[in-house]
Amino acid sequence: MEVLRLSERPTKCFPGKGLASYVLSKSHKFNTVFFSPFPENGDKNISINSVTCIEKHFIRRIYSSNHHTGHNNLFSLKYFLLSFYSFFVNLNILFTLPMRKFDIFHFHHPFYSPLVLWAWFNRIPIVYTSHGNDCKRIKDIFILKYLISFVDIIFCMSKEQIKIYSKLYPKKKIIFASNGVDSNIFYPSCNYYERDNTIICVGSLSWKKDYFTILNAASYFFKDNPNWRLIIVGSGSDKQNIINLAKNLMILDYVIFTGVKDRLELAQLLSKAKIYLINSIQEGLPKSLLEAMASGCACITTDVGECENVLNSCGIVIKPKSVNSTYKALITLSSNHDLANKLSMKAMQRIKGYTWTNYIENHVKCYGDLINSKKQ
């Protein structure tokens, strides 16, 4: 099966970026041509090391969504410039495509949607995977909504996404495809009661992760729990603002900024932490939540995206932007180790169904069914 895949991919500075498409490209179930952007200056791609995958790159991606809303005003200069850039990049990809017959065209970001017209013209089955908050961007921008209408299958990572796409495309085949977790890397290293008194947050240092609420809740928490520490793993545009906030709240001595960690280093941190906290305002299905559950953390998450469905009574679910709810959840788990241990055990049991093997097999079946349906 020949697959043309367009997506971001994991890099040294962002090891979780494009992980799902990276896993698919490494699979020997497909022969893949994988187009991904060159990494930013100072960064480096993580090697695929797969004989089935031909890696190709194009110019550095400068596309970014509006910082606060995730959408671009249709009549703004920024939208015009990004549209022109998107056209230029996709044209660049089109002219560098290898001369071979593809069975599937699969793209993982609406940025590459102009190429669906090329795939449709060449009668290649088209698959799109929606990550994060892309569905709302597509809903609000007419040209994206029109281009996605040519897609045969839409993979979604949350039930919320499925609802939105079902309304936009009532006759379209829309399939839930959960991220996976590598249990060979992410697993508990010790008994829960022997873990460090640490709360760990993993993800980009951006407004979507709402570190304002996390740090404000932590400032109250540390007053009664000075023997605990907050570990923040990741990097991003808001790093200095987050550090300044910790200084202003006078909790900088309790907060550890590790920067970006590779998968093995992250696994070590998660396996020793008692509490995992994600306080996102927007999400699809965060890989770090799955990894924390597999590592045996007692988890706290906001009820956004697929987070609540994944945790499913195996942790504490709170409302976004609520300092009080975040504080109470931290107090509950830190003061009741038996409850935290019980939730840890339940999370580890539940996460066994979230594997990359299942993720790949789901795609194998859907690709095969789509190809067969096109032949009829």
Rosetta blueprint (number, residue, H / E / L):
1 M L
2 E E
3 V E
4 L E
5 R E
6 L E
7 S L
8 E L
9 R L
10 P L
11 T E
12 K L
13 C L
14 F L
15 P L
16 G L
17 K L
18 G L
19 L H
20 A H
21 S H
22 Y H
23 V H
24 L H
25 S H
26 K H
27 S L
28 H L
29 K L
30 F L
31 N E
32 T E
33 V E
34 F E
35 F E
36 S E
37 P E
38 F L
39 P L
40 E L
41 N L
42 G L
43 D L
44 K L
45 N E
46 I L
47 S L
48 I L
49 N L
50 S L
51 V L
52 T L
53 C E
54 I E
55 E E
56 K E
57 H E
58 F E
59 I L
60 R L
61 R L
62 I L
63 Y L
64 S L
65 S L
66 N L
67 H L
68 H L
69 T L
70 G L
71 H L
72 N L
73 N L
74 L L
75 F L
76 S L
77 L H
78 K H
79 Y H
80 F H
81 L H
82 L H
83 S H
84 F H
85 Y H
86 S H
87 F H
88 F H
89 V H
90 N H
91 L H
92 N H
93 I H
94 L H
95 F H
96 T H
97 L L
98 P L
99 M L
100 R L
101 K L
102 F L
103 D L
104 I E
105 F E
106 H E
107 F E
108 H L
109 H L
110 P H
111 F H
112 Y H
113 S H
114 P H
115 L H
116 V H
117 L H
118 W H
119 A H
120 W H
121 F H
122 N L
123 R L
124 I L
125 P L
126 I E
127 V E
128 Y E
129 T E
130 S E
131 H L
132 G L
133 N L
134 D H
135 C H
136 K H
137 R H
138 I H
139 K H
140 D H
141 I L
142 F H
143 I H
144 L H
145 K H
146 Y H
147 L H
148 I H
149 S L
150 F L
151 V L
152 D L
153 I E
154 I E
155 F E
156 C E
157 M L
158 S L
159 K H
160 E H
161 Q H
162 I H
163 K H
164 I H
165 Y H
166 S H
167 K H
168 L H
169 Y L
170 P L
171 K L
172 K L
173 K E
174 I E
175 I E
176 F E
177 A L
178 S L
179 N L
180 G L
181 V L
182 D L
183 S L
184 N L
185 I L
186 F L
187 Y L
188 P L
189 S L
190 C L
191 N L
192 Y H
193 Y H
194 E H
195 R L
196 D E
197 N E
198 T E
199 I E
200 I E
201 C E
202 V E
203 G L
204 S L
205 L L
206 S L
207 W H
208 K H
209 K H
210 D L
211 Y H
212 F H
213 T H
214 I H
215 L H
216 N H
217 A H
218 A H
219 S H
220 Y H
221 F H
222 F H
223 K H
224 D H
225 N L
226 P L
227 N L
228 W L
229 R E
230 L E
231 I E
232 I E
233 V E
234 G L
235 S L
236 G L
237 S L
238 D L
239 K H
240 Q H
241 N H
242 I H
243 I H
244 N H
245 L H
246 A H
247 K H
248 N H
249 L L
250 M L
251 I L
252 L H
253 D H
254 Y H
255 V E
256 I E
257 F E
258 T E
259 G E
260 V L
261 K L
262 D L
263 R H
264 L H
265 E H
266 L H
267 A H
268 Q H
269 L H
270 L H
271 S H
272 K H
273 A E
274 K E
275 I E
276 Y E
277 L E
278 I E
279 N L
280 S L
281 I L
282 Q L
283 E L
284 G L
285 L L
286 P L
287 K H
288 S H
289 L H
290 L H
291 E H
292 A H
293 M H
294 A H
295 S L
296 G L
297 C L
298 A E
299 C E
300 I E
301 T E
302 T E
303 D L
304 V L
305 G L
306 E L
307 C H
308 E H
309 N H
310 V H
311 L H
312 N L
313 S L
314 C L
315 G L
316 I E
317 V E
318 I E
319 K L
320 P L
321 K L
322 S L
323 V H
324 N H
325 S H
326 T H
327 Y H
328 K H
329 A H
330 L H
331 I H
332 T H
333 L H
334 S H
335 S H
336 N L
337 H H
338 D H
339 L H
340 A H
341 N H
342 K H
343 L H
344 S H
345 M H
346 K H
347 A H
348 M H
349 Q H
350 R H
351 I H
352 K H
353 G H
354 Y L
355 T L
356 W H
357 T H
358 N H
359 Y H
360 I H
361 E H
362 N H
363 H H
364 V H
365 K H
366 C H
367 Y H
368 G H
369 D H
370 L H
371 I H
372 N H
373 S H
374 K H
375 K H
376 Q L
